[in-house]
Amino acid sequence: MTAKVSSGVVHKVPKDMRTAITSTSVILTAWNALTPLARNEWICWTISFKKQETRDNHIARMKDDLLKGKKRPCCWPGCPHRKT
């Protein structure tokens, strides 16, 4: 059975993030408890970088931050792809 991973407002969860989110039930529960806008911010914060190393670092930080109860990425001005 595949775990349900909720997506964002504009962005869908990419495969590498989905793998990280479903790595533990605690992270999955924290992710699905976020608002669609908050999930969108995490996705955009991760996919907006060209270097795979940066993307991997953001995914690892997302996991840590979700475990700490954080709702959104720190110091991110917001998704530029979302229309107001």
PDB file of N, CA, C and O in Angstrom, chain B, residues numbered from 101:
ATOM      1  N   MET B 101       0.837  -1.183   0.000  1.00  0.00           N
ATOM      2  CA  MET B 101       0.000   0.000   0.000  1.00  0.00           C
ATOM      3  C   MET B 101       0.884   1.249   0.000  1.00  0.00           C
ATOM      4  O   MET B 101       1.835   1.341   0.776  1.00  0.00           O
ATOM      5  N   THR B 102       0.568   2.201  -0.867  1.00  0.00           N
ATOM      6  CA  THR B 102       1.333   3.431  -0.978  1.00  0.00           C
ATOM      7  C   THR B 102       0.785   4.478  -0.020  1.00  0.00           C
ATOM      8  O   THR B 102      -0.427   4.675   0.077  1.00  0.00           O
ATOM      9  N   ALA B 103       1.690   5.145   0.684  1.00  0.00           N
ATOM     10  CA  ALA B 103       1.279   6.186   1.631  1.00  0.00           C
ATOM     11  C   ALA B 103       0.784   7.405   0.866  1.00  0.00           C
ATOM     12  O   ALA B 103       1.346   7.767  -0.168  1.00  0.00           O
ATOM     13  N   LYS B 104      -0.274   8.040   1.377  1.00  0.00           N
ATOM     14  CA  LYS B 104      -0.786   9.255   0.765  1.00  0.00           C
ATOM     15  C   LYS B 104       0.091  10.422   1.192  1.00  0.00           C
ATOM     16  O   LYS B 104       0.279  10.672   2.382  1.00  0.00           O
ATOM     17  N   VAL B 105       0.628  11.137   0.199  1.00  0.00           N
ATOM     18  CA  VAL B 105       1.451  12.314   0.431  1.00  0.00           C
ATOM     19  C   VAL B 105       0.730  13.481  -0.224  1.00  0.00           C
ATOM     20  O   VAL B 105       0.626  13.544  -1.449  1.00  0.00           O
ATOM     21  N   SER B 106       0.235  14.403   0.588  1.00  0.00           N
ATOM     22  CA  SER B 106      -0.503  15.552   0.072  1.00  0.00           C
ATOM     23  C   SER B 106       0.439  16.495  -0.656  1.00  0.00           C
ATOM     24  O   SER B 106       1.611  16.617  -0.300  1.00  0.00           O
ATOM     25  N   SER B 107      -0.092  17.170  -1.693  1.00  0.00           N
ATOM     26  CA  SER B 107       0.732  18.085  -2.479  1.00  0.00           C
ATOM     27  C   SER B 107       0.507  19.529  -2.043  1.00  0.00           C
ATOM     28  O   SER B 107      -0.202  19.796  -1.072  1.00  0.00           O
ATOM     29  N   GLY B 108       1.120  20.449  -2.772  1.00  0.00           N
ATOM     30  CA  GLY B 108       1.000  21.866  -2.467  1.00  0.00           C
ATOM     31  C   GLY B 108      -0.074  22.526  -3.303  1.00  0.00           C
ATOM     32  O   GLY B 108      -0.842  21.853  -3.991  1.00  0.00           O
ATOM     33  N   VAL B 109      -0.126  23.837  -3.244  1.00  0.00           N
ATOM     34  CA  VAL B 109      -1.108  24.615  -3.995  1.00  0.00           C
ATOM     35  C   VAL B 109      -0.779  24.595  -5.482  1.00  0.00           C
ATOM     36  O   VAL B 109      -1.657  24.375  -6.317  1.00  0.00           O
ATOM     37  N   VAL B 110       0.487  24.826  -5.808  1.00  0.00           N
ATOM     38  CA  VAL B 110       0.934  24.901  -7.194  1.00  0.00           C
ATOM     39  C   VAL B 110       1.766  23.675  -7.569  1.00  0.00           C
ATOM     40  O   VAL B 110       1.624  23.125  -8.661  1.00  0.00           O
ATOM     41  N   HIS B 111       2.624  23.263  -6.662  1.00  0.00           N
ATOM     42  CA  HIS B 111       3.590  22.205  -6.955  1.00  0.00           C
ATOM     43  C   HIS B 111       3.131  20.838  -6.447  1.00  0.00           C
ATOM     44  O   HIS B 111       2.484  20.715  -5.407  1.00  0.00           O
ATOM     45  N   LYS B 112       3.492  19.824  -7.222  1.00  0.00           N
ATOM     46  CA  LYS B 112       3.300  18.448  -6.786  1.00  0.00           C
ATOM     47  C   LYS B 112       4.599  17.986  -6.116  1.00  0.00           C
ATOM     48  O   LYS B 112       5.672  18.522  -6.395  1.00  0.00           O
ATOM     49  N   VAL B 113       4.494  17.004  -5.246  1.00  0.00           N
ATOM     50  CA  VAL B 113       5.668  16.511  -4.522  1.00  0.00           C
ATOM     51  C   VAL B 113       6.523  15.677  -5.478  1.00  0.00           C
ATOM     52  O   VAL B 113       6.052  14.672  -6.010  1.00  0.00           O
ATOM     53  N   PRO B 114       7.790  16.090  -5.701  1.00  0.00           N
ATOM     54  CA  PRO B 114       8.666  15.306  -6.562  1.00  0.00           C
ATOM     55  C   PRO B 114       9.067  13.988  -5.897  1.00  0.00           C
ATOM     56  O   PRO B 114       8.945  13.827  -4.682  1.00  0.00           O
ATOM     57  N   LYS B 115       9.538  13.070  -6.701  1.00  0.00           N
ATOM     58  CA  LYS B 115       9.835  11.716  -6.238  1.00  0.00           C
ATOM     59  C   LYS B 115      10.838  11.686  -5.084  1.00  0.00           C
ATOM     60  O   LYS B 115      10.635  10.951  -4.117  1.00  0.00           O
ATOM     61  N   ASP B 116      11.919  12.474  -5.167  1.00  0.00           N
ATOM     62  CA  ASP B 116      12.927  12.434  -4.101  1.00  0.00           C
ATOM     63  C   ASP B 116      12.369  12.967  -2.781  1.00  0.00           C
ATOM     64  O   ASP B 116      12.720  12.468  -1.712  1.00  0.00           O
ATOM     65  N   MET B 117      11.508  13.973  -2.852  1.00  0.00           N
ATOM     66  CA  MET B 117      10.868  14.484  -1.631  1.00  0.00           C
ATOM     67  C   MET B 117       9.868  13.472  -1.088  1.00  0.00           C
ATOM     68  O   MET B 117       9.772  13.275   0.124  1.00  0.00           O
ATOM     69  N   ARG B 118       9.125  12.833  -1.985  1.00  0.00           N
ATOM     70  CA  ARG B 118       8.141  11.816  -1.569  1.00  0.00           C
ATOM     71  C   ARG B 118       8.847  10.696  -0.806  1.00  0.00           C
ATOM     72  O   ARG B 118       8.349  10.222   0.215  1.00  0.00           O
ATOM     73  N   THR B 119       9.998  10.280  -1.302  1.00  0.00           N
ATOM     74  CA  THR B 119      10.768   9.236  -0.631  1.00  0.00           C
ATOM     75  C   THR B 119      11.176   9.684   0.771  1.00  0.00           C
ATOM     76  O   THR B 119      11.084   8.915   1.727  1.00  0.00           O
ATOM     77  N   ALA B 120      11.626  10.931   0.885  1.00  0.00           N
ATOM     78  CA  ALA B 120      12.039  11.458   2.193  1.00  0.00           C
ATOM     79  C   ALA B 120      10.846  11.581   3.136  1.00  0.00           C
ATOM     80  O   ALA B 120      10.944  11.248   4.317  1.00  0.00           O
ATOM     81  N   ILE B 121       9.734  12.053   2.617  1.00  0.00           N
ATOM     82  CA  ILE B 121       8.536  12.265   3.443  1.00  0.00           C
ATOM     83  C   ILE B 121       7.992  10.938   3.964  1.00  0.00           C
ATOM     84  O   ILE B 121       7.522  10.859   5.099  1.00  0.00           O
ATOM     85  N   THR B 122       8.052   9.926   3.160  1.00  0.00           N
ATOM     86  CA  THR B 122       7.512   8.629   3.559  1.00  0.00           C
ATOM     87  C   THR B 122       8.537   7.759   4.283  1.00  0.00           C
ATOM     88  O   THR B 122       8.265   6.596   4.578  1.00  0.00           O
ATOM     89  N   SER B 123       9.711   8.317   4.568  1.00  0.00           N
ATOM     90  CA  SER B 123      10.755   7.528   5.231  1.00  0.00           C
ATOM     91  C   SER B 123      10.375   7.161   6.665  1.00  0.00           C
ATOM     92  O   SER B 123      10.819   6.130   7.171  1.00  0.00           O
ATOM     93  N   THR B 124       9.570   7.979   7.323  1.00  0.00           N
ATOM     94  CA  THR B 124       9.071   7.651   8.655  1.00  0.00           C
ATOM     95  C   THR B 124       7.623   8.117   8.774  1.00  0.00           C
ATOM     96  O   THR B 124       7.208   9.070   8.114  1.00  0.00           O
ATOM     97  N   SER B 125       6.875   7.440   9.612  1.00  0.00           N
ATOM     98  CA  SER B 125       5.467   7.823   9.787  1.00  0.00           C
ATOM     99  C   SER B 125       5.340   9.177  10.469  1.00  0.00           C
ATOM    100  O   SER B 125       4.354   9.884  10.256  1.00  0.00           O
ATOM    101  N   VAL B 126       6.318   9.548  11.283  1.00  0.00           N
ATOM    102  CA  VAL B 126       6.276  10.841  11.976  1.00  0.00           C
ATOM    103  C   VAL B 126       6.394  11.985  10.963  1.00  0.00           C
ATOM    104  O   VAL B 126       5.649  12.962  11.037  1.00  0.00           O
ATOM    105  N   ILE B 127       7.328  11.861  10.021  1.00  0.00           N
ATOM    106  CA  ILE B 127       7.496  12.897   9.002  1.00  0.00           C
ATOM    107  C   ILE B 127       6.271  12.932   8.095  1.00  0.00           C
ATOM    108  O   ILE B 127       5.788  14.013   7.759  1.00  0.00           O
ATOM    109  N   LEU B 128       5.768  11.786   7.699  1.00  0.00           N
ATOM    110  CA  LEU B 128       4.580  11.732   6.849  1.00  0.00           C
ATOM    111  C   LEU B 128       3.391  12.398   7.538  1.00  0.00           C
ATOM    112  O   LEU B 128       2.667  13.167   6.904  1.00  0.00           O
ATOM    113  N   THR B 129       3.183  12.122   8.796  1.00  0.00           N
ATOM    114  CA  THR B 129       2.076  12.726   9.541  1.00  0.00           C
ATOM    115  C   THR B 129       2.261  14.241   9.640  1.00  0.00           C
ATOM    116  O   THR B 129       1.307  14.998   9.461  1.00  0.00           O
ATOM    117  N   ALA B 130       3.482  14.676   9.923  1.00  0.00           N
ATOM    118  CA  ALA B 130       3.761  16.115  10.011  1.00  0.00           C
ATOM    119  C   ALA B 130       3.521  16.786   8.665  1.00  0.00           C
ATOM    120  O   ALA B 130       2.942  17.871   8.609  1.00  0.00           O
ATOM    121  N   TRP B 131       3.960  16.152   7.582  1.00  0.00           N
ATOM    122  CA  TRP B 131       3.785  16.710   6.235  1.00  0.00           C
ATOM    123  C   TRP B 131       2.298  16.850   5.901  1.00  0.00           C
ATOM    124  O   TRP B 131       1.851  17.915   5.476  1.00  0.00           O
ATOM    125  N   ASN B 132       1.555  15.799   6.091  1.00  0.00           N
ATOM    126  CA  ASN B 132       0.140  15.826   5.728  1.00  0.00           C
ATOM    127  C   ASN B 132      -0.681  16.756   6.625  1.00  0.00           C
ATOM    128  O   ASN B 132      -1.784  17.158   6.253  1.00  0.00           O
ATOM    129  N   ALA B 133      -0.150  17.101   7.805  1.00  0.00           N
ATOM    130  CA  ALA B 133      -0.844  18.029   8.706  1.00  0.00           C
ATOM    131  C   ALA B 133      -0.624  19.492   8.300  1.00  0.00           C
ATOM    132  O   ALA B 133      -1.341  20.374   8.772  1.00  0.00           O
ATOM    133  N   LEU B 134       0.357  19.755   7.434  1.00  0.00           N
ATOM    134  CA  LEU B 134       0.607  21.118   6.975  1.00  0.00           C
ATOM    135  C   LEU B 134      -0.521  21.594   6.068  1.00  0.00           C
ATOM    136  O   LEU B 134      -1.239  20.787   5.477  1.00  0.00           O
ATOM    137  N   THR B 135      -0.666  22.897   5.967  1.00  0.00           N
ATOM    138  CA  THR B 135      -1.631  23.448   5.014  1.00  0.00           C
ATOM    139  C   THR B 135      -1.090  23.243   3.603  1.00  0.00           C
ATOM    140  O   THR B 135       0.119  23.088   3.431  1.00  0.00           O
ATOM    141  N   PRO B 136      -1.957  23.239   2.588  1.00  0.00           N
ATOM    142  CA  PRO B 136      -1.459  23.128   1.216  1.00  0.00           C
ATOM    143  C   PRO B 136      -0.462  24.234   0.861  1.00  0.00           C
ATOM    144  O   PRO B 136       0.492  23.993   0.121  1.00  0.00           O
ATOM    145  N   LEU B 137      -0.677  25.436   1.380  1.00  0.00           N
ATOM    146  CA  LEU B 137       0.243  26.539   1.109  1.00  0.00           C
ATOM    147  C   LEU B 137       1.610  26.280   1.746  1.00  0.00           C
ATOM    148  O   LEU B 137       2.639  26.541   1.123  1.00  0.00           O
ATOM    149  N   ALA B 138       1.631  25.777   2.964  1.00  0.00           N
ATOM    150  CA  ALA B 138       2.902  25.461   3.628  1.00  0.00           C
ATOM    151  C   ALA B 138       3.638  24.343   2.876  1.00  0.00           C
ATOM    152  O   ALA B 138       4.851  24.419   2.679  1.00  0.00           O
ATOM    153  N   ARG B 139       2.902  23.309   2.460  1.00  0.00           N
ATOM    154  CA  ARG B 139       3.544  22.231   1.680  1.00  0.00           C
ATOM    155  C   ARG B 139       4.120  22.790   0.389  1.00  0.00           C
ATOM    156  O   ARG B 139       5.209  22.399  -0.032  1.00  0.00           O
ATOM    157  N   ASN B 140       3.393  23.700  -0.235  1.00  0.00           N
ATOM    158  CA  ASN B 140       3.857  24.318  -1.467  1.00  0.00           C
ATOM    159  C   ASN B 140       5.179  25.061  -1.245  1.00  0.00           C
ATOM    160  O   ASN B 140       6.075  25.006  -2.087  1.00  0.00           O
ATOM    161  N   GLU B 141       5.292  25.749  -0.116  1.00  0.00           N
ATOM    162  CA  GLU B 141       6.521  26.482   0.193  1.00  0.00           C
ATOM    163  C   GLU B 141       7.700  25.524   0.327  1.00  0.00           C
ATOM    164  O   GLU B 141       8.780  25.794  -0.200  1.00  0.00           O
ATOM    165  N   TRP B 142       7.504  24.405   1.029  1.00  0.00           N
ATOM    166  CA  TRP B 142       8.587  23.415   1.173  1.00  0.00           C
ATOM    167  C   TRP B 142       8.997  22.861  -0.188  1.00  0.00           C
ATOM    168  O   TRP B 142      10.188  22.725  -0.471  1.00  0.00           O
ATOM    169  N   ILE B 143       8.022  22.544  -1.024  1.00  0.00           N
ATOM    170  CA  ILE B 143       8.341  21.983  -2.343  1.00  0.00           C
ATOM    171  C   ILE B 143       9.117  22.992  -3.168  1.00  0.00           C
ATOM    172  O   ILE B 143      10.164  22.666  -3.728  1.00  0.00           O
ATOM    173  N   CYS B 144       8.613  24.215  -3.248  1.00  0.00           N
ATOM    174  CA  CYS B 144       9.267  25.250  -4.048  1.00  0.00           C
ATOM    175  C   CYS B 144      10.670  25.543  -3.513  1.00  0.00           C
ATOM    176  O   CYS B 144      11.610  25.719  -4.289  1.00  0.00           O
ATOM    177  N   TRP B 145      10.806  25.593  -2.202  1.00  0.00           N
ATOM    178  CA  TRP B 145      12.101  25.849  -1.559  1.00  0.00           C
ATOM    179  C   TRP B 145      13.118  24.786  -1.955  1.00  0.00           C
ATOM    180  O   TRP B 145      14.314  25.064  -2.034  1.00  0.00           O
ATOM    181  N   THR B 146      12.648  23.581  -2.202  1.00  0.00           N
ATOM    182  CA  THR B 146      13.541  22.481  -2.555  1.00  0.00           C
ATOM    183  C   THR B 146      13.838  22.418  -4.050  1.00  0.00           C
ATOM    184  O   THR B 146      14.985  22.192  -4.437  1.00  0.00           O
ATOM    185  N   ILE B 147      12.845  22.608  -4.883  1.00  0.00           N
ATOM    186  CA  ILE B 147      13.035  22.415  -6.328  1.00  0.00           C
ATOM    187  C   ILE B 147      13.604  23.632  -7.048  1.00  0.00           C
ATOM    188  O   ILE B 147      13.927  23.550  -8.233  1.00  0.00           O
ATOM    189  N   SER B 148      13.730  24.749  -6.357  1.00  0.00           N
ATOM    190  CA  SER B 148      14.179  25.982  -7.006  1.00  0.00           C
ATOM    191  C   SER B 148      15.691  26.059  -7.226  1.00  0.00           C
ATOM    192  O   SER B 148      16.186  27.065  -7.735  1.00  0.00           O
ATOM    193  N   PHE B 149      16.410  25.039  -6.859  1.00  0.00           N
ATOM    194  CA  PHE B 149      17.863  25.065  -6.985  1.00  0.00           C
ATOM    195  C   PHE B 149      18.336  24.082  -8.044  1.00  0.00           C
ATOM    196  O   PHE B 149      17.783  22.991  -8.184  1.00  0.00           O
ATOM    197  N   LYS B 150      19.362  24.476  -8.787  1.00  0.00           N
ATOM    198  CA  LYS B 150      19.861  23.661  -9.897  1.00  0.00           C
ATOM    199  C   LYS B 150      20.781  22.533  -9.449  1.00  0.00           C
ATOM    200  O   LYS B 150      20.755  21.442 -10.020  1.00  0.00           O
ATOM    201  N   LYS B 151      21.597  22.795  -8.422  1.00  0.00           N
ATOM    202  CA  LYS B 151      22.557  21.785  -7.987  1.00  0.00           C
ATOM    203  C   LYS B 151      21.850  20.698  -7.161  1.00  0.00           C
ATOM    204  O   LYS B 151      21.100  20.995  -6.231  1.00  0.00           O
ATOM    205  N   GLN B 152      22.105  19.453  -7.518  1.00  0.00           N
ATOM    206  CA  GLN B 152      21.503  18.331  -6.798  1.00  0.00           C
ATOM    207  C   GLN B 152      21.946  18.322  -5.336  1.00  0.00           C
ATOM    208  O   GLN B 152      21.173  17.947  -4.455  1.00  0.00           O
ATOM    209  N   GLU B 153      23.172  18.728  -5.081  1.00  0.00           N
ATOM    210  CA  GLU B 153      23.677  18.764  -3.704  1.00  0.00           C
ATOM    211  C   GLU B 153      22.839  19.713  -2.840  1.00  0.00           C
ATOM    212  O   GLU B 153      22.504  19.391  -1.700  1.00  0.00           O
ATOM    213  N   THR B 154      22.508  20.870  -3.385  1.00  0.00           N
ATOM    214  CA  THR B 154      21.685  21.839  -2.645  1.00  0.00           C
ATOM    215  C   THR B 154      20.292  21.277  -2.412  1.00  0.00           C
ATOM    216  O   THR B 154      19.734  21.406  -1.322  1.00  0.00           O
ATOM    217  N   ARG B 155      19.744  20.664  -3.429  1.00  0.00           N
ATOM    218  CA  ARG B 155      18.419  20.060  -3.311  1.00  0.00           C
ATOM    219  C   ARG B 155      18.420  18.970  -2.235  1.00  0.00           C
ATOM    220  O   ARG B 155      17.508  18.909  -1.410  1.00  0.00           O
ATOM    221  N   ASP B 156      19.432  18.121  -2.246  1.00  0.00           N
ATOM    222  CA  ASP B 156      19.545  17.058  -1.239  1.00  0.00           C
ATOM    223  C   ASP B 156      19.655  17.642   0.170  1.00  0.00           C
ATOM    224  O   ASP B 156      19.060  17.127   1.117  1.00  0.00           O
ATOM    225  N   ASN B 157      20.424  18.725   0.292  1.00  0.00           N
ATOM    226  CA  ASN B 157      20.560  19.390   1.590  1.00  0.00           C
ATOM    227  C   ASN B 157      19.219  19.959   2.057  1.00  0.00           C
ATOM    228  O   ASN B 157      18.895  19.888   3.242  1.00  0.00           O
ATOM    229  N   HIS B 158      18.455  20.511   1.148  1.00  0.00           N
ATOM    230  CA  HIS B 158      17.152  21.069   1.509  1.00  0.00           C
ATOM    231  C   HIS B 158      16.177  19.970   1.929  1.00  0.00           C
ATOM    232  O   HIS B 158      15.382  20.162   2.848  1.00  0.00           O
ATOM    233  N   ILE B 159      16.239  18.832   1.262  1.00  0.00           N
ATOM    234  CA  ILE B 159      15.362  17.720   1.636  1.00  0.00           C
ATOM    235  C   ILE B 159      15.727  17.224   3.039  1.00  0.00           C
ATOM    236  O   ILE B 159      14.846  16.960   3.858  1.00  0.00           O
ATOM    237  N   ALA B 160      17.018  17.099   3.307  1.00  0.00           N
ATOM    238  CA  ALA B 160      17.453  16.665   4.647  1.00  0.00           C
ATOM    239  C   ALA B 160      17.028  17.682   5.700  1.00  0.00           C
ATOM    240  O   ALA B 160      16.573  17.303   6.779  1.00  0.00           O
ATOM    241  N   ARG B 161      17.172  18.954   5.399  1.00  0.00           N
ATOM    242  CA  ARG B 161      16.772  19.993   6.354  1.00  0.00           C
ATOM    243  C   ARG B 161      15.257  19.998   6.553  1.00  0.00           C
ATOM    244  O   ARG B 161      14.775  20.206   7.667  1.00  0.00           O
ATOM    245  N   MET B 162      14.511  19.768   5.473  1.00  0.00           N
ATOM    246  CA  MET B 162      13.059  19.699   5.585  1.00  0.00           C
ATOM    247  C   MET B 162      12.661  18.593   6.567  1.00  0.00           C
ATOM    248  O   MET B 162      11.805  18.799   7.426  1.00  0.00           O
ATOM    249  N   LYS B 163      13.280  17.434   6.436  1.00  0.00           N
ATOM    250  CA  LYS B 163      12.977  16.322   7.341  1.00  0.00           C
ATOM    251  C   LYS B 163      13.257  16.708   8.789  1.00  0.00           C
ATOM    252  O   LYS B 163      12.429  16.480   9.671  1.00  0.00           O
ATOM    253  N   ASP B 164      14.422  17.291   9.026  1.00  0.00           N
ATOM    254  CA  ASP B 164      14.783  17.716  10.390  1.00  0.00           C
ATOM    255  C   ASP B 164      13.810  18.766  10.917  1.00  0.00           C
ATOM    256  O   ASP B 164      13.361  18.683  12.061  1.00  0.00           O
ATOM    257  N   ASP B 165      13.487  19.745  10.089  1.00  0.00           N
ATOM    258  CA  ASP B 165      12.583  20.811  10.521  1.00  0.00           C
ATOM    259  C   ASP B 165      11.177  20.294  10.802  1.00  0.00           C
ATOM    260  O   ASP B 165      10.540  20.729  11.761  1.00  0.00           O
ATOM    261  N   LEU B 166      10.692  19.379   9.983  1.00  0.00           N
ATOM    262  CA  LEU B 166       9.367  18.799  10.234  1.00  0.00           C
ATOM    263  C   LEU B 166       9.361  18.029  11.554  1.00  0.00           C
ATOM    264  O   LEU B 166       8.385  18.080  12.303  1.00  0.00           O
ATOM    265  N   LEU B 167      10.441  17.323  11.832  1.00  0.00           N
ATOM    266  CA  LEU B 167      10.538  16.596  13.102  1.00  0.00           C
ATOM    267  C   LEU B 167      10.564  17.550  14.295  1.00  0.00           C
ATOM    268  O   LEU B 167      10.147  17.185  15.394  1.00  0.00           O
ATOM    269  N   LYS B 168      11.051  18.761  14.078  1.00  0.00           N
ATOM    270  CA  LYS B 168      11.093  19.779  15.137  1.00  0.00           C
ATOM    271  C   LYS B 168       9.785  20.563  15.233  1.00  0.00           C
ATOM    272  O   LYS B 168       9.632  21.422  16.101  1.00  0.00           O
ATOM    273  N   GLY B 169       8.843  20.264  14.337  1.00  0.00           N
ATOM    274  CA  GLY B 169       7.552  20.932  14.378  1.00  0.00           C
ATOM    275  C   GLY B 169       7.455  22.205  13.556  1.00  0.00           C
ATOM    276  O   GLY B 169       6.463  22.926  13.655  1.00  0.00           O
ATOM    277  N   LYS B 170       8.459  22.494  12.752  1.00  0.00           N
ATOM    278  CA  LYS B 170       8.415  23.700  11.928  1.00  0.00           C
ATOM    279  C   LYS B 170       7.420  23.513  10.792  1.00  0.00           C
ATOM    280  O   LYS B 170       7.262  22.415  10.259  1.00  0.00           O
ATOM    281  N   LYS B 171       6.759  24.596  10.434  1.00  0.00           N
ATOM    282  CA  LYS B 171       5.699  24.547   9.428  1.00  0.00           C
ATOM    283  C   LYS B 171       6.149  25.008   8.043  1.00  0.00           C
ATOM    284  O   LYS B 171       5.587  24.589   7.031  1.00  0.00           O
ATOM    285  N   ARG B 172       7.166  25.877   8.003  1.00  0.00           N
ATOM    286  CA  ARG B 172       7.625  26.423   6.727  1.00  0.00           C
ATOM    287  C   ARG B 172       9.144  26.554   6.736  1.00  0.00           C
ATOM    288  O   ARG B 172       9.764  26.597   7.798  1.00  0.00           O
ATOM    289  N   PRO B 173       9.741  26.617   5.542  1.00  0.00           N
ATOM    290  CA  PRO B 173      11.190  26.809   5.493  1.00  0.00           C
ATOM    291  C   PRO B 173      11.575  28.199   5.998  1.00  0.00           C
ATOM    292  O   PRO B 173      10.897  29.189   5.724  1.00  0.00           O
ATOM    293  N   CYS B 174      12.660  28.247   6.728  1.00  0.00           N
ATOM    294  CA  CYS B 174      13.149  29.519   7.275  1.00  0.00           C
ATOM    295  C   CYS B 174      13.748  30.379   6.161  1.00  0.00           C
ATOM    296  O   CYS B 174      14.403  29.879   5.247  1.00  0.00           O
ATOM    297  N   CYS B 175      13.508  31.652   6.264  1.00  0.00           N
ATOM    298  CA  CYS B 175      14.153  32.635   5.387  1.00  0.00           C
ATOM    299  C   CYS B 175      13.803  32.447   3.913  1.00  0.00           C
ATOM    300  O   CYS B 175      14.621  32.745   3.043  1.00  0.00           O
ATOM    301  N   TRP B 176      12.618  31.963   3.629  1.00  0.00           N
ATOM    302  CA  TRP B 176      12.162  31.777   2.253  1.00  0.00           C
ATOM    303  C   TRP B 176      11.092  32.820   1.978  1.00  0.00           C
ATOM    304  O   TRP B 176      10.088  32.863   2.689  1.00  0.00           O
ATOM    305  N   PRO B 177      11.277  33.665   0.962  1.00  0.00           N
ATOM    306  CA  PRO B 177      10.331  34.752   0.718  1.00  0.00           C
ATOM    307  C   PRO B 177       8.968  34.271   0.194  1.00  0.00           C
ATOM    308  O   PRO B 177       8.008  35.041   0.146  1.00  0.00           O
ATOM    309  N   GLY B 178       8.897  33.035  -0.184  1.00  0.00           N
ATOM    310  CA  GLY B 178       7.635  32.489  -0.686  1.00  0.00           C
ATOM    311  C   GLY B 178       7.771  32.020  -2.117  1.00  0.00           C
ATOM    312  O   GLY B 178       8.727  32.372  -2.807  1.00  0.00           O
ATOM    313  N   CYS B 179       6.827  31.239  -2.553  1.00  0.00           N
ATOM    314  CA  CYS B 179       6.844  30.656  -3.889  1.00  0.00           C
ATOM    315  C   CYS B 179       6.567  31.721  -4.943  1.00  0.00           C
ATOM    316  O   CYS B 179       5.511  32.353  -4.921  1.00  0.00           O
ATOM    317  N   PRO B 180       7.510  31.927  -5.869  1.00  0.00           N
ATOM    318  CA  PRO B 180       7.270  32.909  -6.925  1.00  0.00           C
ATOM    319  C   PRO B 180       6.319  32.393  -8.003  1.00  0.00           C
ATOM    320  O   PRO B 180       5.894  33.165  -8.862  1.00  0.00           O
ATOM    321  N   HIS B 181       5.979  31.107  -7.975  1.00  0.00           N
ATOM    322  CA  HIS B 181       5.124  30.511  -8.988  1.00  0.00           C
ATOM    323  C   HIS B 181       3.640  30.644  -8.658  1.00  0.00           C
ATOM    324  O   HIS B 181       2.780  30.444  -9.516  1.00  0.00           O
ATOM    325  N   ARG B 182       3.357  30.983  -7.406  1.00  0.00           N
ATOM    326  CA  ARG B 182       1.965  31.066  -6.940  1.00  0.00           C
ATOM    327  C   ARG B 182       1.402  32.440  -7.274  1.00  0.00           C
ATOM    328  O   ARG B 182       2.031  33.469  -7.024  1.00  0.00           O
ATOM    329  N   LYS B 183       0.225  32.432  -7.831  1.00  0.00           N
ATOM    330  CA  LYS B 183      -0.466  33.689  -8.101  1.00  0.00           C
ATOM    331  C   LYS B 183      -1.191  34.117  -6.844  1.00  0.00           C
ATOM    332  O   LYS B 183      -1.746  33.280  -6.131  1.00  0.00           O
ATOM    333  N   THR B 184      -1.194  35.398  -6.566  1.00  0.00           N
ATOM    334  CA  THR B 184      -1.851  35.893  -5.348  1.00  0.00           C
ATOM    335  C   THR B 184      -3.345  35.973  -5.485  1.00  0.00           C
ATOM    336  O   THR B 184      -4.030  36.371  -4.543  1.00  0.00           O
TER     337      THR B 184
END
